[in-house]
Amino acid sequence: MTRVTLHTTQAQAPIASQTILGQIQQAFGATPNMFKAVANSPAALQSMWAAFGALSQGTLGPRLGEEIAVAIANRNQCEYCLAAHTALGQKAGASAWEMAAAQIGQSSDPRSAAALRFALKVVSDRAQVRDADVAALHEVGFKDEQVVEILAHVALNLFTNYVNVALDVPVDFPKVGLHRA
């Protein structure tokens, strides 16, 4: 069970979180448990929701963003994010097989594969990447803007993974099993 209050209704949340929870409800058609937990801190909720909004306007596209998210969730053993982003990735056009491959950092698309390798290296090596790691992204066509965007996706997903794992947020998306590379 979660380690903080899940605000089951918008009215139960802090006043400063209520408007954002309304936006989340409208966007998803429901309010996922993660946001119900994060709503305990209006500042954290605002930060998280703004980051999702900004990255949804980025140049990587929703599918690659979701593939990065499942790879990081799997690496961090975050069942909540794995389930949520697998569902969102399929909504963005990826097959169940493609999302399962992304969990372990694989893709049949060379650009996606390079982005996943880089994102997982950033997570595993705590951002201690080399020139060659960034050059590998450039070689498959990523521009500097997209390299930075990949890092932004990594940071956002670390935030959400840590929230869900540390607070033991109940999964409210169809469950997906963790994989080992």
Steps between C-alpha positions, in 0.01 A plus 500: 500500500620850424711676760326837453140602455346435160261788443206304360305814417618835374333672797708298751830622353675819606331799337809579291490145351133498409518684165785280377316186609205623292729533198636150559148359534405664172814376320471137615126466558600396855761607751781244519614407851845649447351847466272439799814437706706785356208739563610506866758754382355764268855600396596143408172446314544823305858407412409148386196603297686790336785266404259251341336785310826648378643168384178411320578799276857382436656364184552138607135407458271321742599146404873545562425686822295202621768253391757694703258502794452122502874436469569721802204358695622147437857592602371660821248221565212747501195288429271805504685689227557184300126432492401861431753565225442163332133594467589851379758361256243268346261795476782684315522219242754252638412132513514298822813330361667835428428625850634176650819539294534861616483381861840338454638784288443343161328616181508394137520870411867616514410850625278369778759237594769769528275721713415210730867400540590859582213547748586179682869594510406835654298318768751223568810720494339799674544719192872426470485466121785543255536698179449176308162444665368835376671450163309172460175697524621753244600217264140376481363847437423648841573871526620670817142602582397136503800392708394749766139385467605139563669620819182683600300179451751314715473759777120504496483123504745475788273741691187295430675166565630622834158635602324175415759265647575700817133571573380152394228647278245233397505421128175602332595411142510147353800334665811417298772264616854627558768351272869440549738587213 
